[in-house]
Amino acid sequence: MKRKLKIRSIMLLFTLSLFGLFSFQVSAQSSNLKLDSLKANFSPGERYFLLGKRDPFIPLVSPVKKDSKRVSRKRSPLKKKRSNRFVAPTKMPLIPIKVFEKVKVEHPKMADQLNDFASIFNDELALRKLSKKEYKKKVSSYRSLLSEVLGMREDMFKLTELQTGFDKMKFVGTLRKEGITVALVQTEGQMGHTVKVGTLIGPNLGIVKTVDEKKIVILERYRNYLGEILSRPRYIEFEKNPLHG
């Protein structure tokens, strides 16, 4: 009895295996027939696309071209924009107006040079077009000319002890002379001087404008590198001498 059951089981397994093989052959034949049909009507790329399969003629990894350049993912640094901001020159000497007036009379060519430079430095748009090197050269040349003119002050004017710093002068009193108030000014070395309206005083050839019992008012006038006339008032106040007992 057991032997018969074993034989039947073997026969059943054999029958099922035959049926599976047959089914696989049928599906394979069906798939081949479908592929043959697609081959006849579509190009290689399209036929595998319709079957939902990868085209075996296309490599999985695309070859790297020797001439191809790798694109860097790093952000390129921002380029610095050239600044068009105009920076005014520094350390440009001021010319006392009295000196400039003398230069115009005695050295007209030098006065023309000063005016030409002033015109250049008043034209900001033209200065922006200059390179840094050109701009520095212009500034240096103009500064040298201003210094040269300023150095001519001693040759143009007979300087006295009153052409010294205001901190080295003392206003010690006044007196009336021919109806005019005259100030008594003392400089270093206890030297006394009389000062009245119109007197040149101070290192920058300021002009005395008023004199009274309390103070001396001086007006200093300059020409700057732009050719502008600047004014600055200066004062020497009266100092009472302390009594010594």
C-alpha positions in Angstrom: 0.0 0.0 0.0 2.8 2.4 0.9 4.6 1.5 -2.2 1.6 2.4 -4.4 1.3 5.8 -2.6 5.0 6.5 -3.2 4.7 5.7 -6.9 1.6 7.9 -7.3 3.5 10.9 -5.6 6.4 10.5 -7.9 4.1 10.4 -10.9 2.3 13.6 -9.7 5.6 15.5 -9.2 6.8 14.4 -12.7 3.5 15.5 -14.2 3.7 18.9 -12.5 7.3 19.4 -13.6 6.4 18.7 -17.2 3.5 21.2 -17.0 5.8 23.9 -15.6 8.4 23.3 -18.3 5.7 23.5 -20.9 4.4 26.8 -19.5 7.8 28.3 -19.5 8.4 27.3 -23.1 5.1 28.8 -24.1 5.7 32.1 -22.3 9.3 32.3 -23.7 8.0 31.6 -27.2 5.3 34.2 -26.7 7.9 36.8 -25.5 10.2 36.0 -28.4 7.3 36.4 -30.8 6.5 39.8 -29.3 10.2 40.9 -29.5 10.4 39.7 -33.1 7.3 41.8 -33.9 8.8 44.9 -32.2 12.1 44.4 -34.0 10.3 44.5 -37.3 8.5 47.7 -36.6 10.6 49.8 -34.2 14.2 51.0 -33.8 16.3 49.3 -31.0 15.8 52.1 -28.5 12.1 52.3 -29.0 11.5 48.5 -28.9 13.1 48.0 -25.5 11.3 51.0 -24.2 8.0 49.5 -25.2 8.9 46.2 -23.5 9.9 48.1 -20.3 13.4 46.8 -20.4 16.9 48.5 -20.5 18.4 48.8 -23.9 21.5 46.4 -23.7 23.3 48.6 -26.3 23.4 51.6 -23.9 26.2 51.2 -21.2 25.2 51.5 -17.6 28.0 54.1 -16.9 28.7 56.7 -19.5 32.5 57.0 -20.4 34.3 60.2 -19.2 35.6 62.2 -22.1 39.2 63.2 -21.8 38.5 66.8 -23.0 35.6 67.3 -20.8 36.1 69.8 -18.0 34.9 69.2 -14.5 32.6 71.8 -13.2 33.6 73.0 -9.8 30.8 73.3 -7.3 32.7 75.9 -5.3 31.3 79.4 -5.7 33.7 81.7 -7.4 34.9 84.5 -5.2 33.1 87.8 -5.8 35.2 90.2 -7.8 36.0 93.5 -6.1 34.4 96.3 -7.9 36.6 99.2 -8.7 35.7 102.0 -6.4 34.8 105.2 -8.1 34.7 107.1 -4.9 36.9 110.2 -5.1 39.3 110.7 -2.1 40.5 114.3 -1.6 44.2 114.7 -1.3 45.7 115.4 2.2 48.5 117.6 3.5 48.1 120.2 0.8 49.7 123.5 2.0 47.6 126.6 2.4 49.1 129.7 0.7 48.6 133.0 2.6 46.7 135.3 0.3 49.4 138.0 0.6 51.9 135.5 -0.8 49.6 134.4 -3.6 49.0 138.1 -4.6 52.8 138.7 -4.7 53.3 135.5 -6.9 50.7 136.7 -9.4 52.7 139.9 -9.8 56.3 138.7 -9.6 55.9 135.1 -10.9 52.9 135.0 -13.3 53.9 131.6 -14.8 53.9 130.0 -11.4 50.5 131.6 -10.7 49.2 130.1 -13.9 50.5 126.7 -12.8 48.6 127.0 -9.5 45.4 127.9 -11.3 45.8 125.0 -13.8 46.2 122.5 -11.0 43.2 124.0 -9.1 41.1 123.6 -12.3 42.2 119.9 -12.5 41.3 119.2 -8.9 37.9 120.9 -9.2 37.0 118.5 -12.0 36.1 115.4 -10.1 34.8 113.4 -13.1 38.2 113.9 -14.9 40.0 112.8 -11.7 38.0 109.6 -11.5 39.2 108.6 -15.0 42.8 108.7 -13.9 44.6 105.6 -12.7 45.9 105.5 -9.2 49.4 106.0 -10.4 48.4 109.0 -12.5 46.4 110.5 -9.6 49.2 110.1 -7.1 51.6 111.8 -9.6 49.2 114.8 -10.0 48.8 115.2 -6.2 52.6 114.9 -5.6 53.4 117.5 -8.3 50.8 119.9 -7.0 51.9 119.5 -3.4 55.5 120.2 -4.4 54.5 123.4 -6.2 52.4 124.6 -3.2 55.3 124.0 -0.8 57.7 125.8 -3.2 55.4 128.9 -3.2 55.0 128.8 0.5 58.8 128.8 0.9 59.0 132.0 -1.1 57.3 133.9 1.7 60.5 134.9 3.4 62.0 136.3 0.2 58.9 138.3 -0.6 58.3 139.9 2.7 60.6 141.4 5.3 59.6 139.3 8.2 59.7 140.7 11.7 59.4 139.2 15.2 55.6 139.7 14.8 55.6 136.9 12.3 55.7 134.3 15.0 53.2 132.0 16.7 50.3 133.7 18.6 51.2 131.7 21.7 54.5 133.6 21.8 52.9 137.1 21.9 51.4 139.0 24.8 49.0 141.9 24.5 50.1 144.1 27.4 48.4 147.5 26.8 47.2 150.2 24.5 47.9 153.8 23.8 46.4 156.6 21.6 48.6 157.9 18.8 47.3 160.6 16.5 43.7 159.6 17.4 44.4 155.9 16.6 44.4 153.1 19.2 47.6 151.3 19.1 48.3 147.9 20.8 51.5 147.2 22.7 52.5 143.6 22.0 55.4 141.8 23.7 57.3 138.9 22.0 59.9 136.5 23.2 62.9 138.3 24.7 60.7 141.0 26.3 60.7 142.9 23.0 57.9 145.4 22.7 56.1 146.3 19.4 53.3 148.6 18.4 50.4 147.0 16.4 47.6 148.9 14.7 44.9 148.2 12.1 46.6 146.9 8.9 49.7 145.5 10.6 50.9 142.1 9.3 51.1 139.7 12.2 51.4 136.0 12.9 53.2 133.2 10.9 50.6 133.3 8.1 50.7 137.1 7.5 47.3 137.9 9.0 46.1 141.4 9.0 45.1 143.3 12.1 41.4 144.3 11.7 40.5 145.9 15.0 42.2 147.0 18.2 40.6 147.8 21.5 41.4 147.5 25.2 40.3 143.9 25.5 41.7 142.2 22.4 43.3 142.4 19.0 41.4 140.8 16.1 43.4 139.4 13.2 42.1 138.0 10.0 44.1 135.3 8.2 43.2 134.6 4.6 44.5 131.6 2.6 44.2 130.1 -0.9 43.6 126.3 -0.7 44.5 123.7 -3.3 41.1 124.2 -5.0 41.8 127.9 -5.5 39.2 128.8 -2.8 39.9 131.7 -0.5 39.5 130.8 3.2 39.3 133.1 6.1 40.1 132.5 9.8 39.8 135.0 12.6 42.5 135.0 15.3 42.6 136.8 18.6 45.2 138.1 21.1 43.5 138.9 24.4 44.8 141.5 26.9 46.8 140.0 29.8 47.0 141.8 33.1 50.4 141.6 34.7 50.1 140.3 38.3 51.3 142.7 41.1 54.4 141.6 42.9 54.5 142.8 46.6 
